[in-house]
Amino acid sequence: MAKNVQLAQASIDEKGGARGGMSGNQKGQPGGETNIRSWHKGSGSGWEELIKCKNPSLGRQAASIMVRLINSNLVGYDQGERNTLWKALKKNGWSVERYIASGEKTETDCSAFTYTAYCVVLPSLREWMEKKGNSAYCGNLWDVFKNYGNDLFDRYTDPAYTRTMDYLEVGDMLNVPSKHTVMVCSIDGSVKQITSPPDNDSIIQSKSSSSSSSGSSYASNNVDSVNIPGLSNNVGRLASVSRRNENILKQDEQRKEQFNSLVTAMTNNAPMMGRDILITSELYDSNILKGDQESKKERV
């Protein structure tokens, strides 16, 4: 039985409205335009349907994607621009890490957010957007997942499922048609939301300048930082290393997998890890420089 359910959602723009705000999360965290909050009974008389993925692994992946995007501070709320996150992820080959490293600020709304997260892990769902030119919305969410979800989803309307936490699992979508949609991202309260001010770009830039003036190993190797709002400067530099050494990493798939796994972990947890500087430096020294040296030998 779920004890401490957390919900990932897109809720409202920086002006308290639904349209016309600036791209990206302008409110910071916690309580941002996209955010994580404790379970609640839903709009009006309560949640009316629970859409559950039959594949728990896919559900966990979709929920993790929403958490990463929320903590990036790149995604804001705007019903008028609700498809820009979907389009940005498509442009980046459906790689969440690549999108976050790009620093592009986008918008979504509650139903587009949950739909887009599942589009990353289940390509068949993308067909709806390709055909219709608009993401699923609260009123047709179940129809889209039923018809384009490869028979991987079930729908429950009994209040025992929709208005209690008893049967909830990570990746479940709770929906009030035409009102609001959320996704369960934790059933034990374990998801951490990064605390960050509304404007993180200036903070990261100042950290980058300080790091360069101190003569760090990164600066000496001419690795520029990427502005990833809400994340530590080391994670920004790690993303830059990944982008600039993409061809080198392709030469060693095992090393590439290890690298990307750490990128994902740090993107989620960097502010809480405590050892991110040490781990980032170790990865840079042992993997990136080693790969660069090996590639130079091959060219000779």
Phi, psi and chi 1 to 4 in degrees:
 res  aa     phi    psi   chi1   chi2   chi3   chi4
   1 MET       -  130.5 -179.6 -177.5  -66.1      -
   2 ALA   -66.0  135.2      -      -      -      -
   3 LYS  -110.2  -38.2  -63.7  -70.6 -172.8 -179.7
   4 ASN  -137.7   73.8 -172.1    3.6      -      -
   5 VAL   -77.2  133.6  173.1      -      -      -
   6 GLN  -115.4  143.0  -66.7  171.6  -74.5      -
   7 LEU  -117.4  134.4  -54.2  174.4      -      -
   8 ALA   -98.9  137.6      -      -      -      -
   9 GLN  -159.0  163.0   63.6  176.6    1.6      -
  10 ALA  -109.6  128.0      -      -      -      -
  11 SER  -120.0  -48.8   54.7      -      -      -
  12 ILE  -165.5  155.7 -160.2  166.7      -      -
  13 ASP   -84.5  179.7   73.9   10.6      -      -
  14 GLU   -67.9  -15.4   71.6  -87.8   18.2      -
  15 LYS  -100.1    3.2  -60.6 -177.2  -64.6 -177.2
  16 GLY    83.0   14.8      -      -      -      -
  17 GLY  -118.8 -165.9      -      -      -      -
  18 ALA  -113.2  -15.4      -      -      -      -
  19 ARG  -143.4  154.0  -63.6  171.6 -179.0  -93.5
  20 GLY    92.5    1.6      -      -      -      -
  21 GLY   -79.7  177.5      -      -      -      -
  22 MET   -79.9  152.8  -63.8  176.2   61.8      -
  23 SER   -65.7  149.6  -65.9      -      -      -
  24 GLY    86.2  168.1      -      -      -      -
  25 ASN   -81.8  104.4  178.0   21.9      -      -
  26 GLN   -86.6   -6.8  -56.6  -61.0  -43.3      -
  27 LYS   -97.7  -13.0  -63.8  174.9   68.6  175.3
  28 GLY    74.1 -173.3      -      -      -      -
  29 GLN  -129.0  150.6  -60.0  -66.4   -4.3      -
  30 PRO   -77.1  172.9   29.9  -36.4      -      -
  31 GLY    76.8   27.2      -      -      -      -
  32 GLY   -76.3 -177.9      -      -      -      -
  33 GLU   -61.6  -40.2  -61.4  177.0   52.9      -
  34 THR  -110.2  137.9   54.8      -      -      -
  35 ASN  -159.8  172.9   57.5   78.7      -      -
  36 ILE  -119.1  132.9  -61.9  166.2      -      -
  37 ARG  -143.0  168.7   60.8  160.4  -64.1  171.6
  38 SER   -71.7  157.7  -60.9      -      -      -
  39 TRP   -57.8  142.4 -180.0   86.1      -      -
  40 HIS  -141.7  171.0   57.8   95.5      -      -
  41 LYS   -81.1   -3.3  -66.8 -175.5  177.9 -179.8
  42 GLY    94.5  174.1      -      -      -      -
  43 SER   -71.9  149.8  -55.8      -      -      -
  44 GLY    61.7 -123.6      -      -      -      -
  45 SER   -83.3   -1.9   58.8      -      -      -
  46 GLY   123.3  171.6      -      -      -      -
  47 TRP   -58.3  136.7  -58.2  114.4      -      -
  48 GLU  -103.7  -22.9  -64.2  179.4   15.3      -
  49 GLU  -146.6  147.5   62.0 -177.0   10.8      -
  50 LEU  -116.4  120.2  163.9   63.2      -      -
  51 ILE  -105.3  116.5  -58.0  173.9      -      -
  52 LYS  -117.3  131.5 -177.7 -177.6  -68.9  -72.7
  53 CYS   -78.9  131.8 -175.3      -      -      -
  54 LYS   -73.2  -17.3  -61.0  176.2 -173.4  178.4
  55 ASN  -103.3  100.6 -175.4  -37.8      -      -
  56 PRO   -56.7  -33.8  -24.1   35.1      -      -
  57 SER   -64.6  -43.5  176.7      -      -      -
  58 LEU   -62.8  -40.1  -76.7 -178.9      -      -
  59 GLY   -61.9  -43.6      -      -      -      -
  60 ARG   -64.9  -38.4  -70.9 -168.6  -65.0  -90.6
  61 GLN   -63.6  -44.7  -70.6  177.0   55.7      -
  62 ALA   -62.3  -42.4      -      -      -      -
  63 ALA   -64.6  -41.0      -      -      -      -
  64 SER   -62.0  -37.3  175.0      -      -      -
  65 ILE   -63.3  -43.9  -73.6  166.0      -      -
  66 MET   -61.9  -41.7  -72.5 -170.4   73.0      -
  67 VAL   -63.5  -44.6  171.0      -      -      -
  68 ARG   -61.0  -42.6  -82.4 -176.6  -81.2  166.9
  69 LEU   -68.0  -38.5  -68.3  170.8      -      -
  70 ILE   -61.9  -47.6  -71.2  168.1      -      -
  71 ASN   -71.4  -15.3  -77.6  -26.2      -      -
  72 SER   -73.3  -21.6   75.6      -      -      -
  73 ASN    63.7   12.6  -94.8   -6.1      -      -
  74 LEU   -87.2  -15.7  -68.1  175.4      -      -
  75 VAL  -112.0  120.4 -174.7      -      -      -
  76 GLY  -109.3 -172.3      -      -      -      -
  77 TYR  -113.2  127.5 -175.5   98.7      -      -
  78 ASP  -166.2  113.2 -169.2  -35.1      -      -
  79 GLN   -65.5  -28.1  -68.3 -179.6    1.0      -
  80 GLY   -75.0  -21.4      -      -      -      -
  81 GLU  -120.7   31.2  -59.8  -68.1  -27.8      -
  82 ARG   -64.6  -17.5   66.2 -166.1  -58.6  -93.3
  83 ASN   -97.3    0.0  -63.2  -45.9      -      -
  84 THR   -69.9  -32.8   54.7      -      -      -
  85 LEU   -65.2  -46.2  171.2   60.9      -      -
  86 TRP   -56.0  -46.6 -168.6   96.8      -      -
  87 LYS   -66.8  -37.1  -67.3  175.9 -179.7  177.5
  88 ALA   -67.3  -40.4      -      -      -      -
  89 LEU   -65.8  -40.2  -75.9  165.3      -      -
  90 LYS   -60.9  -43.6  178.2 -176.9  177.8 -178.5
  91 LYS   -60.8  -30.7 -179.7  173.0   64.0  177.8
  92 ASN   -97.1   25.1  -75.8  -79.3      -      -
  93 GLY    65.9   27.0      -      -      -      -
  94 TRP    60.2   27.3  -64.5  101.8      -      -
  95 SER   -98.4  114.5  167.3      -      -      -
  96 VAL   -64.7  -39.9  176.8      -      -      -
  97 GLU   -61.7  -43.4  -70.6   75.6   17.2      -
  98 ARG   -65.8  -40.1 -167.7  179.5  -56.1  166.0
  99 TYR   -62.8  -47.5  163.2   68.6      -      -
 100 ILE   -61.3  -41.1  -68.0  175.0      -      -
 101 ALA   -64.0  -27.5      -      -      -      -
 102 SER   -68.2  -26.0   76.5      -      -      -
 103 GLY    74.9    8.8      -      -      -      -
 104 GLU   -72.0  128.6 -179.9 -179.5   -5.9      -
 105 LYS   -90.4  132.5  -64.9 -178.8  178.2 -179.3
 106 THR  -134.0 -179.5   59.7      -      -      -
 107 GLU  -131.5  162.1  -56.7  -80.4   59.6      -
 108 THR  -158.4 -178.3 -170.5      -      -      -
 109 ASP  -136.9 -174.7   64.8   15.6      -      -
 110 CYS   -59.7  -49.8   63.4      -      -      -
 111 SER   -75.8  -37.7   48.2      -      -      -
 112 ALA   -63.0  -33.4      -      -      -      -
 113 PHE   -65.7  -50.3 -159.4   15.4      -      -
 114 THR   -65.5  -41.4   55.6      -      -      -
 115 TYR   -61.3  -45.8  166.4   71.7      -      -
 116 THR   -64.2  -40.3  -62.3      -      -      -
 117 ALA   -59.8  -41.6      -      -      -      -
 118 TYR   -73.5  -27.1  -94.2  109.6      -      -
 119 CYS   -62.4  -31.7  -79.6      -      -      -
 120 VAL   -63.3  -40.6  174.4      -      -      -
 121 VAL   -98.7  -12.2  -61.7      -      -      -
 122 LEU  -135.0   90.5 -169.5   59.0      -      -
 123 PRO   -56.0  -29.5  -27.1   36.0      -      -
 124 SER   -59.5  -29.5   63.4      -      -      -
 125 LEU   -67.5  -24.0  -76.1  169.4      -      -
 126 ARG   -66.1  -22.1  -56.5  169.3 -165.2  168.0
 127 GLU   -59.5  -35.0 -172.7  178.2  -10.5      -
 128 TRP   -59.4  -50.5  167.5  -95.7      -      -
 129 MET   -63.8  -40.3  174.5   67.1  172.2      -
 130 GLU   -62.4  -37.7  -62.5  -72.0   -0.3      -
 131 LYS   -78.8  -43.4  -74.6 -177.1  175.1 -179.9
 132 LYS   -96.3  -20.9  -55.6  -64.2 -176.9  179.3
 133 GLY    74.9   14.2      -      -      -      -
 134 ASN  -151.5  141.8 -165.0   14.3      -      -
 135 SER   -66.1  162.6  -62.8      -      -      -
 136 ALA   -58.7  150.5      -      -      -      -
 137 TYR  -125.4  174.8   66.8   97.3      -      -
 138 CYS   -55.6  -38.0  -62.8      -      -      -
 139 GLY   -71.1  -23.5      -      -      -      -
 140 ASN  -123.4   15.7   69.5    0.1      -      -
 141 LEU   -56.8  -47.9 -165.8   67.7      -      -
 142 TRP   -65.5  -40.0  166.8 -120.8      -      -
 143 ASP   -60.0  -41.4  -72.0  -24.3      -      -
 144 VAL   -66.4  -47.0  171.9      -      -      -
 145 PHE   -69.3  -31.8  -82.8   82.8      -      -
 146 LYS   -69.2  -41.5  177.1  179.2   65.2  175.3
 147 ASN   -89.4  -22.5  -65.4  -41.8      -      -
 148 TYR  -122.1    5.5  -66.1   87.9      -      -
 149 GLY   -98.3   19.2      -      -      -      -
 150 ASN    55.2   34.6  -76.2  -13.3      -      -
 151 ASP    57.3   35.1 -164.0   31.4      -      -
 152 LEU  -104.6    6.6  -73.9  171.6      -      -
 153 PHE  -130.3  144.4  -63.9   88.7      -      -
 154 ASP  -119.1  156.6  -74.1  -32.9      -      -
 155 ARG  -122.7  133.9  176.8  176.3  179.8 -100.2
 156 TYR  -125.7  136.0  -58.8   86.3      -      -
 157 THR  -122.1   -6.2   57.4      -      -      -
 158 ASP   -64.7  131.3 -171.5  -48.0      -      -
 159 PRO   -54.6  -24.4  -27.5   36.2      -      -
 160 ALA   -61.9  -28.4      -      -      -      -
 161 TYR   -93.5  -36.9  -72.4   89.0      -      -
 162 THR   -91.0  -25.5   61.7      -      -      -
 163 ARG  -118.8   14.6  -61.6  178.9 -170.5  177.3
 164 THR  -133.6  168.8   73.8      -      -      -
 165 MET   -93.8    1.8  -65.5 -178.3  -78.5      -
 166 ASP   -60.4  -36.7  -65.7   -9.7      -      -
 167 TYR  -112.0   11.1  -60.7   97.5      -      -
 168 LEU   -77.6  143.6  -65.3  179.9      -      -
 169 GLU  -133.6  158.2  -61.9  175.3  -59.5      -
 170 VAL   -60.9  131.2  173.8      -      -      -
 171 GLY   101.2  -12.0      -      -      -      -
 172 ASP   -66.5  144.9  -74.2   -5.5      -      -
 173 MET  -111.7  125.2  -68.1  167.5  -78.8      -
 174 LEU  -102.4  134.1  -68.6  165.3      -      -
 175 ASN  -141.4  138.3 -175.4   38.1      -      -
 176 VAL  -112.7  104.6  178.7      -      -      -
 177 PRO   -49.3  131.4  -29.3   37.0      -      -
 178 SER    70.7    9.3  -59.7      -      -      -
 179 LYS  -126.2  -64.6  -71.9 -171.8  177.7  179.9
 180 HIS  -158.9  148.6 -167.3   48.8      -      -
 181 THR  -135.3  141.5  -58.3      -      -      -
 182 VAL  -137.3  167.6  -61.7      -      -      -
 183 MET  -125.4  137.5 -174.8 -177.0  -66.3      -
 184 VAL   -72.1  122.2  175.5      -      -      -
 185 CYS  -111.1   -9.6   61.3      -      -      -
 186 SER  -162.2  146.8  171.7      -      -      -
 187 ILE  -115.3    4.5   59.2  173.1      -      -
 188 ASP  -131.4   13.5   60.1    4.6      -      -
 189 GLY    71.7   19.9      -      -      -      -
 190 SER   -87.0  -12.8   61.0      -      -      -
 191 VAL   -76.0  130.6  169.5      -      -      -
 192 LYS  -103.1  131.2  -56.8  -62.1 -177.7 -176.9
 193 GLN  -101.7  127.6 -175.2  164.3    7.1      -
 194 ILE   -66.7  131.0  -65.2  172.2      -      -
 195 THR   -85.4  122.9  -60.7      -      -      -
 196 SER  -149.5  149.1   57.6      -      -      -
 197 PRO   -74.9  168.0   28.0  -34.5      -      -
 198 PRO   -58.5  -42.5  -25.7   34.8      -      -
 199 ASP  -112.6  104.9 -179.2    9.2      -      -
 200 ASN   -96.5  -16.2  -64.7  -82.9      -      -
 201 ASP   -58.5  -46.1  -68.4  -16.5      -      -
 202 SER   -65.2  -33.7   59.2      -      -      -
 203 ILE   -66.2  -45.7  -66.1  174.1      -      -
 204 ILE   -66.5  -38.3  -69.2  177.4      -      -
 205 GLN   -64.2  -39.5  -72.5  168.3   -1.0      -
 206 SER   -68.0  -36.4   65.8      -      -      -
 207 LYS   -64.9  -37.6  -73.7 -176.1  178.6  179.3
 208 SER   -64.2  -42.1  177.2      -      -      -
 209 SER   -64.6  -42.2  -61.6      -      -      -
 210 SER   -62.7  -41.5  174.2      -      -      -
 211 SER   -65.3  -39.1  176.1      -      -      -
 212 SER   -66.8  -40.8  -63.9      -      -      -
 213 SER   -70.1  -23.1   62.0      -      -      -
 214 SER   -83.1   -3.8   65.6      -      -      -
 215 GLY    73.4   40.1      -      -      -      -
 216 SER   -68.0  164.1   69.2      -      -      -
 217 SER   -62.2  -30.1   61.2      -      -      -
 218 TYR   -68.4  -44.4  -69.2  108.7      -      -
 219 ALA   -63.2  -39.6      -      -      -      -
 220 SER   -66.2  -21.0   64.7      -      -      -
 221 ASN  -100.8   12.4  -74.6  -77.7      -      -
 222 ASN    56.8   43.0  -61.9  -43.9      -      -
 223 VAL   -99.6  112.9  179.8      -      -      -
 224 ASP   -78.7  147.3  -60.1  -36.4      -      -
 225 SER   -83.1  154.7   65.4      -      -      -
 226 VAL  -106.3  133.7  171.3      -      -      -
 227 ASN   -77.3  105.5  -71.3  -25.3      -      -
 228 ILE  -115.7   99.0  -54.2  177.9      -      -
 229 PRO   -54.7  135.6  -25.8   34.6      -      -
 230 GLY    91.0   -5.9      -      -      -      -
 231 LEU  -117.2  161.0  -59.2 -179.4      -      -
 232 SER   -69.2  159.6   71.6      -      -      -
 233 ASN   -61.0  -35.6 -168.9   48.4      -      -
 234 ASN   -63.8  -36.0  -76.3  -66.2      -      -
 235 VAL   -67.3  -37.7  178.4      -      -      -
 236 GLY   -60.7  -42.1      -      -      -      -
 237 ARG   -69.4  -35.8  -67.9 -171.7  177.0  -81.9
 238 LEU   -62.1  -40.4 -176.5   59.2      -      -
 239 ALA   -63.9  -38.2      -      -      -      -
 240 SER   -63.7  -43.2  -65.5      -      -      -
 241 VAL   -58.8  -43.0  171.6      -      -      -
 242 SER   -60.1  -44.3  176.1      -      -      -
 243 ARG   -69.3  -42.3 -174.9  173.4   61.8 -175.3
 244 ARG   -77.0  -19.0  -66.5 -175.6   57.5  161.9
 245 ASN  -112.4   24.9  -68.3  -84.9      -      -
 246 GLU   -58.7  -43.7 -175.9  175.7   -2.3      -
 247 ASN   -66.3  -35.9  -68.1  -28.3      -      -
 248 ILE   -66.8  -43.3  -64.4  171.7      -      -
 249 LEU   -63.6  -29.8  -71.1  170.6      -      -
 250 LYS   -66.2  -19.6  -74.3  179.5  179.4  177.9
 251 GLN   -75.8  -15.3  -62.8  172.8    8.9      -
 252 ASP  -140.1   93.8 -173.8  -22.0      -      -
 253 GLU   -63.1  -36.2  -71.6  -56.8  -42.2      -
 254 GLN   -64.8  -44.0 -177.6  178.2    5.8      -
 255 ARG   -65.9  -35.9 -163.2  155.3   63.6 -124.4
 256 LYS   -64.1  -42.1 -179.8 -179.1  177.0 -178.0
 257 GLU   -63.3  -41.8  -71.2  175.8    5.9      -
 258 GLN   -63.3  -41.3  -66.2  171.5  -13.3      -
 259 PHE   -61.9  -50.1 -177.0   85.4      -      -
 260 ASN   -66.1  -33.3  -74.1  -24.3      -      -
 261 SER   -63.1  -41.5  -66.0      -      -      -
 262 LEU   -70.1  -37.4 -173.4   54.9      -      -
 263 VAL   -57.0  -47.2  171.3      -      -      -
 264 THR   -61.5  -47.2  -59.7      -      -      -
 265 ALA   -62.2  -42.8      -      -      -      -
 266 MET   -71.9  -33.6  -67.4 -176.0   70.0      -
 267 THR   -61.1  -37.2  -59.3      -      -      -
 268 ASN   -76.5  -41.6  -85.3  -31.7      -      -
 269 ASN  -125.5    4.9  -56.7  -52.1      -      -
 270 ALA   -48.4  -47.7      -      -      -      -
 271 PRO   -64.6  -20.2  -24.7   36.3      -      -
 272 MET  -102.3   -7.0  -75.8   71.6   70.8      -
 273 MET   -75.0  -33.8  -72.5  178.8   71.0      -
 274 GLY    80.9  -29.5      -      -      -      -
 275 ARG  -113.8   21.3  -64.4 -174.2  -59.7  150.0
 276 ASP   -62.4  -33.7   59.3  -28.1      -      -
 277 ILE   -65.0  -46.8  -63.9  175.3      -      -
 278 LEU   -63.6  -46.2  175.5   61.8      -      -
 279 ILE   -65.9  -41.4  -65.3  173.8      -      -
 280 THR   -63.1  -45.2  -55.9      -      -      -
 281 SER   -63.3  -42.2  -61.0      -      -      -
 282 GLU   -63.2  -42.6 -179.0 -178.9   -1.1      -
 283 LEU   -64.8  -42.2  178.6   67.3      -      -
 284 TYR   -61.5  -47.3 -178.2   84.1      -      -
 285 ASP   -66.4  -44.9  -68.1  -24.3      -      -
 286 SER   -83.5  -28.6   64.2      -      -      -
 287 ASN  -106.7  -54.8  -73.5  -12.8      -      -
 288 ILE   -69.9  -51.4  -56.3  -55.3      -      -
 289 LEU   -65.0  -37.8  -71.0 -179.3      -      -
 290 LYS   -61.7  -44.7 -180.0  179.7  178.3 -178.6
 291 GLY   -63.7  -37.8      -      -      -      -
 292 ASP   -65.1  -42.9 -174.0   46.7      -      -
 293 GLN   -63.6  -40.7  -68.4  166.6   -3.4      -
 294 GLU   -66.4  -38.1  -70.1  175.9   -6.9      -
 295 SER   -67.3  -34.9   67.9      -      -      -
 296 LYS   -66.5  -38.0  -71.2  178.8  179.7  177.3
 297 LYS   -62.3  -40.0  -70.3  179.3 -179.3  178.5
 298 GLU   -65.4  -37.5  -69.6  177.4    2.4      -
 299 ARG   -67.6  -35.0  -71.5 -164.5  -65.0  -90.9
 300 VAL   -67.7      -  174.6      -      -      -
